[in-house]
Amino acid sequence: TLIWNWLSFMFLRLTGLPYFRLSHTAHWNCCCFYLNRALCSSLRMNGDQKSDVYAQEKQDFVQHFSQIVRVLTEDEMEHPETGDAIARLKEVLEYNAIGGKYHQGVTVLVAFCELVEPRKQDADSLQGALTVGWCVELLQAFFLVTDDIMDSFLTRQRQLCWYQKPGVGLDAINDAILEVCIYRLLKLYCREQPYYLNLIEFFLQSSYQTEIGQTLDLITAPQGNVDLGRFTEKRYKSIVKYKTAFYSFYLPVAAAMYMAGIDGKKEHANAKKILLEMGEFFQIQDDYLDLFGDPSVTGKLGTDIQDNKCSWLVVQCLQRPTLEQHQILKESYGQKEAENVAQVKALYEELDLPAVFLQYEEDSYNHIMGLIERYAAPLPPAIFLGLACKIYKQKK
């Protein structure tokens, strides 16, 4: 303890961070927080050179996918009546569930390992965490398959969107069977666990909230009806909260909390405060990259302007234009022609929205760091700091 106190004291002296006289456990948590925050701050200097603290967990996670496919398809592949449908399911899984960043799924595993004592992390519990992580990824895949149809996307993760594949088309709507696979997996792997009901209810709640967010998104920008008056900051934040933040950030961490036996309302409410803010940051970043990102890096061709989307960029634009600029936006937004898209992009650049985003990015990061300091305990701050590092200065 004396050696640890001396080492941590020297670290804090060298970094200029405050030193507190705390118990060994509290001191450990405090120093870990500042160490991680200092690391994240240094990583902010160059987002392209971030060290991937999830690397080993991601490798284990991806390797588990073959078992997921096998469990969902192997026994029924030769069934005389349903074999062809199961073969289709296997194809849907292997095309749509892999190739992404796996942030949500790996977060379940990372958070679980942070929350559960090492001596309790046996093979069965880790397999359960891997499987629940893949349940989150399947939910993500389900949403993206349907979202790509509604948004008329052409590519996803550097390949054709599933519905764009020859012979698929709108049959992709039925391939939302991906969502049903979640509950089959939970039954197979978690049925005997005390957290089983919590997970079932929580996945159902997350699906419902995300669909509500998708509905808000659609009715705010109905096809063929461009009404810029609908694009308020209040409506935008509601869409983001329900469509993205709940399932992308709160779901993975909360699922791990339930698996670790943490089901208190206060702990979940505090975690939600942090994670919903991260989700908003993530979506705003995604909106920015939709237009100003490199498609060869993002893996998709953005169409927010053409699709009349209530995007962060258009919401910001509407707070700044002259009457002439507002007229340009009114005439060009939601139009499919390349000339109209170019006019909107030029208007965004004229209003210096890239610089506005960079300032927002910095302010939001600092705000999230403050929330972690205030609300993370008694959960390990590393869970939240790791997520913040993953999404900050992201290029795709």
C-alpha positions in Angstrom: 0.0 0.0 0.0 2.8 2.4 0.9 4.6 1.7 -2.4 1.3 2.2 -4.3 0.6 5.5 -2.5 4.1 6.7 -3.3 3.9 5.7 -7.0 0.4 7.2 -7.4 1.5 10.4 -5.6 4.5 10.8 -7.9 2.3 10.2 -11.0 -0.2 12.9 -9.9 2.7 15.3 -9.0 4.2 14.7 -12.5 0.9 15.2 -14.3 -0.2 18.1 -12.2 -3.4 16.3 -11.1 -4.7 16.7 -7.6 -3.8 14.2 -4.9 -6.3 13.1 -2.3 -5.7 11.1 0.9 -8.1 8.3 0.5 -8.6 4.7 1.5 -6.6 2.2 -0.7 -9.7 1.2 -2.7 -11.0 4.7 -3.1 -7.5 5.9 -3.9 -7.2 3.2 -6.6 -10.4 4.3 -8.2 -9.5 7.9 -8.1 -6.0 7.4 -9.6 -7.5 5.0 -12.2 -10.0 7.7 -13.2 -7.3 10.4 -13.5 -4.9 8.0 -15.3 -7.6 7.1 -17.8 -8.7 10.7 -18.2 -5.1 11.7 -18.8 -4.7 8.9 -21.4 -7.9 10.0 -23.1 -6.8 13.6 -23.1 -3.5 12.6 -24.8 -5.4 10.5 -27.3 -7.5 13.5 -28.3 -4.5 15.1 -29.9 -4.7 12.6 -32.7 -7.8 10.5 -33.2 -6.2 8.4 -35.9 -3.6 7.0 -33.6 -5.8 6.0 -30.7 -4.7 2.7 -29.1 -7.5 0.2 -29.1 -8.0 -0.9 -25.5 -10.7 -3.2 -26.8 -8.4 -5.1 -29.1 -8.2 -8.5 -27.3 -11.8 -8.4 -26.3 -12.8 -7.6 -29.9 -10.8 -10.6 -31.1 -12.5 -12.9 -28.7 -15.8 -11.4 -29.6 -15.5 -11.9 -33.3 -14.3 -15.5 -32.9 -17.5 -16.2 -30.9 -19.7 -15.3 -34.0 -19.2 -18.7 -35.6 -20.7 -20.3 -32.5 -23.7 -17.9 -32.6 -24.4 -18.9 -36.3 -24.0 -22.6 -35.5 -26.4 -22.5 -32.5 -29.0 -20.6 -34.5 -28.8 -22.7 -37.7 -27.0 -26.0 -37.4 -29.7 -28.2 -36.0 -32.4 -27.1 -38.5 -30.3 -26.7 -41.6 -31.3 -30.2 -42.8 -34.9 -30.0 -41.7 -37.1 -31.2 -44.7 -39.6 -28.4 -44.3 -37.6 -25.4 -43.0 -34.1 -26.1 -44.2 -34.2 -23.6 -47.0 -35.4 -20.8 -44.7 -32.6 -21.6 -42.2 -30.1 -21.4 -45.0 -31.4 -18.0 -45.8 -31.1 -17.0 -42.1 -27.5 -18.1 -42.1 -26.8 -15.9 -45.2 -28.6 -13.0 -43.6 -26.5 -13.4 -40.4 -23.2 -13.7 -42.2 -23.8 -10.7 -44.4 -25.3 -8.2 -42.0 -24.0 -9.0 -38.5 -20.3 -8.9 -39.3 -17.9 -6.3 -40.8 -18.8 -3.4 -38.5 -16.9 -1.9 -35.6 -18.6 -4.1 -32.9 -18.5 -1.2 -30.4 -21.8 -2.2 -28.8 -21.2 -5.9 -28.6 -17.6 -5.6 -27.3 -18.8 -3.0 -24.7 -21.0 -5.7 -23.1 -17.9 -7.9 -22.7 -15.6 -5.1 -21.5 -18.2 -3.8 -19.0 -18.9 -7.3 -17.7 -15.2 -7.9 -17.0 -14.9 -4.5 -15.2 -18.0 -5.2 -13.1 -17.5 -8.8 -12.1 -14.6 -10.0 -9.9 -12.0 -12.0 -11.9 -12.6 -15.1 -9.7 -16.2 -15.2 -10.8 -15.4 -14.9 -14.5 -15.6 -18.5 -15.4 -16.0 -19.9 -18.9 -19.8 -20.1 -18.7 -20.2 -16.5 -17.5 -17.8 -15.2 -20.2 -19.6 -17.1 -22.8 -22.9 -15.6 -21.6 -21.3 -12.1 -21.9 -20.1 -12.8 -25.4 -23.6 -14.1 -26.4 -25.4 -11.1 -24.9 -22.9 -8.9 -26.7 -23.9 -10.6 -30.0 -27.5 -10.1 -29.1 -26.8 -6.3 -29.1 -25.0 -6.6 -32.4 -28.0 -8.5 -33.9 -30.3 -5.8 -32.7 -28.0 -3.3 -34.4 -28.0 -5.3 -37.6 -31.8 -5.6 -37.6 -32.2 -1.8 -37.3 -29.6 -1.1 -40.0 -31.2 -3.5 -42.5 -34.6 -1.8 -42.2 -33.1 1.7 -41.8 -31.1 1.3 -45.0 -34.3 0.6 -46.9 -36.1 3.7 -45.4 -33.1 5.9 -46.0 -32.4 4.6 -49.6 -28.8 3.9 -48.7 -26.6 2.2 -51.3 -23.7 0.9 -49.3 -23.1 -0.1 -45.7 -19.7 -1.2 -44.3 -18.1 -1.0 -47.8 -20.5 -3.4 -49.4 -24.0 -3.1 -50.9 -26.8 -2.7 -48.4 -28.6 -6.0 -48.0 -31.7 -4.9 -49.8 -29.6 -3.7 -52.7 -28.2 -7.2 -53.4 -29.6 -8.8 -56.5 -32.5 -11.0 -55.7 -33.1 -9.5 -52.2 -34.9 -6.1 -52.6 -37.8 -5.6 -50.3 -37.6 -9.2 -49.2 -35.1 -7.7 -46.8 -38.0 -6.6 -44.6 -38.7 -10.2 -43.7 -35.0 -10.6 -42.9 -35.7 -8.6 -39.8 -35.9 -12.1 -38.4 -32.5 -11.0 -37.0 -34.4 -9.5 -34.1 -36.1 -12.8 -33.2 -32.7 -14.5 -33.0 -31.9 -12.3 -29.9 -34.6 -14.0 -27.8 -33.6 -17.5 -29.0 -30.0 -16.8 -27.9 -31.1 -15.4 -24.5 -33.2 -18.5 -23.9 -30.4 -20.9 -24.9 -27.7 -19.2 -22.9 -29.3 -17.2 -20.0 -32.6 -19.0 -19.2 -31.3 -20.3 -15.8 -29.7 -17.1 -14.8 -31.3 -14.7 -12.3 -30.9 -11.8 -14.7 -32.8 -13.6 -17.6 -36.1 -11.7 -17.1 -34.3 -8.4 -16.8 -32.5 -8.9 -20.1 -35.7 -10.0 -21.9 -37.6 -7.0 -20.7 -34.7 -4.6 -21.4 -34.1 -5.8 -24.9 -37.8 -5.4 -25.6 -37.8 -1.9 -24.1 -34.8 -0.9 -26.1 -36.4 -2.2 -29.3 -39.6 -0.2 -28.5 -37.7 3.0 -27.7 -35.6 2.7 -30.9 -38.7 2.2 -33.0 -40.3 5.2 -31.4 -37.2 7.2 -32.3 -37.4 5.9 -35.9 -41.0 6.9 -36.1 -40.1 10.4 -34.9 -37.5 10.6 -37.5 -39.9 9.5 -40.3 -42.8 11.8 -39.4 -40.4 14.8 -38.9 -39.3 14.4 -42.5 -42.0 12.7 -44.6 -41.1 11.9 -48.2 -42.0 14.6 -50.7 -42.8 17.1 -48.0 -39.9 19.4 -47.1 -40.9 21.5 -44.1 -37.8 23.1 -42.5 -40.0 24.4 -39.6 -40.1 20.8 -38.2 -36.3 20.7 -37.8 -36.0 22.1 -34.3 -33.2 21.3 -31.9 -35.8 19.9 -29.4 -37.1 17.5 -32.0 -33.6 16.6 -33.1 -32.6 15.7 -29.5 -35.7 13.6 -29.1 -35.0 11.6 -32.2 -31.4 11.0 -31.2 -32.2 10.0 -27.7 -34.7 7.4 -28.7 -33.4 6.2 -32.1 -29.7 6.0 -31.2 -28.6 6.7 -27.7 -30.7 4.1 -25.8 -29.7 1.0 -27.8 -26.2 2.1 -28.9 -24.8 3.2 -25.5 -27.1 2.5 -22.6 -28.2 -1.0 -23.7 -24.7 -2.6 -23.7 -23.6 -1.2 -20.4 -26.9 -1.8 -18.7 -27.0 -5.4 -19.9 -23.6 -6.0 -18.4 -24.8 -4.4 -15.2 -27.8 -6.8 -15.0 -25.5 -9.7 -15.6 -23.2 -8.5 -12.8 -26.2 -8.4 -10.4 -26.5 -4.6 -10.5 -30.1 -3.7 -10.9 -30.6 -0.7 -8.6 -32.5 2.2 -10.0 -30.0 4.8 -8.9 -27.0 3.0 -10.5 -28.9 2.6 -13.7 -30.2 6.2 -13.7 -26.7 7.5 -13.2 -25.2 5.3 -15.9 -28.0 6.4 -18.2 -27.2 10.1 -17.6 -23.6 9.6 -18.9 -24.5 7.1 -21.7 -27.3 9.1 -23.3 -25.0 12.1 -23.6 -22.5 9.9 -25.3 -25.2 8.7 -27.6 -26.1 12.2 -28.6 -22.5 13.0 -29.2 -22.1 9.9 -31.4 -25.1 10.7 -33.5 -24.1 14.3 -34.1 -20.7 13.1 -35.1 -22.3 10.6 -37.5 -24.5 13.4 -39.0 -21.3 15.4 -39.6 -19.5 12.5 -41.2 -22.5 11.8 -43.4 -21.6 14.9 -45.4 -18.0 15.8 -44.5 -16.6 12.3 -43.9 -14.6 10.3 -46.5 -16.9 7.5 -47.9 -13.8 5.2 -48.3 -13.3 5.5 -44.5 -17.0 5.7 -43.3 -18.0 2.8 -45.6 -21.2 4.5 -46.7 -22.4 7.2 -49.0 -24.4 9.7 -46.9 -27.8 10.9 -48.2 -29.1 13.0 -45.3 -29.6 16.1 -47.6 -31.3 14.1 -50.4 -33.5 12.2 -47.9 -34.7 15.4 -46.1 -33.3 14.2 -42.8 -33.5 16.1 -39.6 -29.8 16.2 -39.3 -27.6 18.1 -36.8 -26.1 20.1 -39.7 -29.5 21.4 -41.0 -30.6 22.2 -37.5 -27.5 24.2 -36.9 -27.8 25.9 -40.4 -31.3 27.0 -39.6 -30.1 28.9 -36.5 -27.7 31.0 -38.6 -28.8 31.9 -42.1 -29.6 35.2 -43.7 -33.0 35.4 -45.6 -31.1 34.7 -48.8 -29.4 31.7 -47.4 -32.6 30.4 -45.9 -34.2 30.6 -49.3 -31.4 28.6 -50.9 -31.8 25.9 -48.2 -35.6 25.8 -48.7 -35.2 25.3 -52.4 -32.4 22.7 -52.3 -32.9 20.6 -49.2 -34.5 17.3 -49.7 -33.9 17.3 -53.4 -32.1 14.4 -55.1 -30.2 16.3 -57.8 -26.4 16.6 -57.2 -26.6 20.3 -57.9 -29.0 20.8 -55.0 -26.8 18.7 -52.7 -23.8 20.7 -53.6 -25.6 24.0 -52.9 -26.6 22.8 -49.4 -23.0 21.7 -48.7 -21.6 25.0 -49.9 -24.1 26.8 -47.6 -22.9 24.7 -44.7 -19.3 25.6 -45.5 -20.2 29.3 -45.9 -21.7 29.2 -42.4 -18.5 27.5 -41.2 -20.4 24.5 -39.8 -17.3 22.3 -39.8 -15.7 24.7 -37.3 -19.0 24.7 -35.3 -18.8 21.0 -35.1 -15.2 21.0 -34.0 -16.1 23.3 -31.1 -19.1 21.2 -30.2 -16.9 18.1 -30.2 -14.5 19.7 -27.7 -17.3 21.1 -25.5 -19.2 17.8 -25.5 -16.1 15.8 -24.6 -15.4 18.0 -21.6 -19.1 17.8 -20.6 -19.0 14.0 -20.8 -15.8 13.9 -18.7 -17.6 16.0 -16.1 -20.6 13.6 -16.0 -18.3 10.7 -15.5 -16.6 12.3 -12.6 -20.0 13.1 -11.0 -22.1 10.0 -11.8 -19.8 7.0 -12.5 -19.3 5.8 -8.9 -19.8 3.1 -7.7 -19.2 1.7 -11.2 -15.7 1.7 -12.5 -15.0 5.0 -14.4 -13.0 2.9 -16.9 -16.2 1.6 -18.5 -17.3 5.1 -19.5 -13.8 6.5 -20.2 -13.1 3.6 -22.6 -16.3 4.4 -24.5 -15.4 8.1 -24.7 -12.0 7.3 -26.1 -13.5 5.0 -28.7 -15.9 7.6 -30.1 -13.9 10.8 -29.7 -12.3 12.1 -33.0 -13.8 9.1 -34.8 -13.6 9.2 -38.6 -16.1 6.5 -39.4 
